[in-house]
Amino acid sequence: MNWQCLVLERLTVVVVGICFMQKSFREIWDWLKPVMEKRRHVKISKFLSYVLRHHPGSIGIKLDSGAWTDVENLIQQATIKGMRITLDEIKTVVRENDKQRFSFSEDGLKIRANYGHSIAVDLGYSPSKPPAVLYHGTAERNLEAIRTNGLRKGNRQYVHLSPDFDTAISVGRQHGKPVVIKVKSGQMH
């Protein structure tokens, strides 16, 4: 945690304390609980992305060829490595993730990341005809390299393309000042 985050968190505690001096503990908790849960779910989502997309061995789990792993084993190994998560928390993250990053097997016993892997997996997706236009979100600093070399998958298995402009902006924002590239995907099929 950097010093700015620490200062912000302490300032938040002070402000919350001042604002809620006249409130009961229950009223404070009712306001604070969703905020804390949201932060916890983001932390779990980032952890699952790291483990299920890039480094399953970091907690001692293995993915099968379709990128699936046993949920109970994932929970046990995560706990051993200091990341305590529950099945209910994982279910919430899978259900509420706006980018549909993860899914459970039909029997609910296995979990996988749906995309974004830097390790070799076969997700079993069939080729299909793309829409006429897709979008690629990136940071402005990457534009010159893209103009020179084209879109590259980097350390992932595929180039990330989004079905809409807003999603691409969100993806690009994760890497810096966002830029969106319009891809005439229908002409490439």
C-alpha positions, -999 to +999 in steps of 0.1 A: +000+000+000+014+034-009+014+064+014-014+081-006-038+052+000-029+051+036-036+088+041-068+084+022-080+055+043-071+073+075-088+105+063-119+084+053-120+070+089-118+105+104-145+118+080-167+088+086-162+092+123-172+129+122-202+123+099-215+095+120-210+109+155-248+112+159-255+078+143-259+045+160-234+017+153-261-001+133-267+029+110-230+032+105-226-005+097-255-005+073-238+023+054-203+009+056-209-029+050-217-026+012-186-005+007-164-030+025-180-060+006-175-043-027-138-038-019-135-074-008-152-087-040-127-066-061-098-081-042-112-117-047-118-110-084-082-098-089-069-128-070-089-152-091-078-135-123-041-138-113-045-175-103-069-188-130-055-168-159-018-166-153-003-184-122-022-214-109+010-228-095+015-198-072-010-213-048-004-250-058-033-257-080-035-271-115-058-263-144-070-290-167-067-286-205-100-267-205-087-243-178-110-258-151-099-264-115-116-278-084-133-251-064-128-267-030-091-273-037-088-236-049-104-224-016-081-247+005-049-237-013-058-200-013-063-203+025-029-220+029-013-191+010-031-165+032-060-156+010-091-167+029-121-169+006-154-187+009-175-205-016-203-179-012-178-151-019-166-168-051-202-174-062-210-137-057-179-126-077-188-150-105-224-139-106-219-101-102-188-096-123-198-072-151-172-086-175-182-123-169-146-132-162-153-165-145-177-194-147-186-226-128-189-260-144-225-273-148-222-293-116-207-263-097-176-282-086-151-265-109-143-229-119-123-213-146-115-179-161-134-174-193-107-154-211-075-135-208-051-165-202-014-161-206-010-198-202-019-224-228-055-236-224-083-247-247-115-230-237-134-250-263-148-220-281-158-226-317-149-201-343-178-180-353-185-151-376-177-118-359-199-087-359-190-061-386-171-040-360-153-047-328-132-024-306-098-026-290-091-005-259-055+004-251-034+032-236-024+061-257+013+053-252+008+020-271-006+036-303+027+041-321+037+004-316+002-007-328+006+015-359+040+000-366+034-037-357-004-040-357-024-054-328-004-081-309-016-105-283+013-098-261+016-125-234-021-135-238-035-161-261-056-136-281-060-099-287-088-085-266-116-071-287-148-056-272-183-056-287-189-020-278-170+013-275-177+018-237-162-016-228-132-008-249-128+026-231-130+008-198-103-017-209-080+010-222-084+030-190-069+001-170-036+008-189-034+046-189-050+073-210-076+053-230-077+051-268-101+029-288-093+013-321-122+004-343-116-030-360-135-039-391-138-075-380-165-085-404-141-079-433-115-102-417-136-133-416 
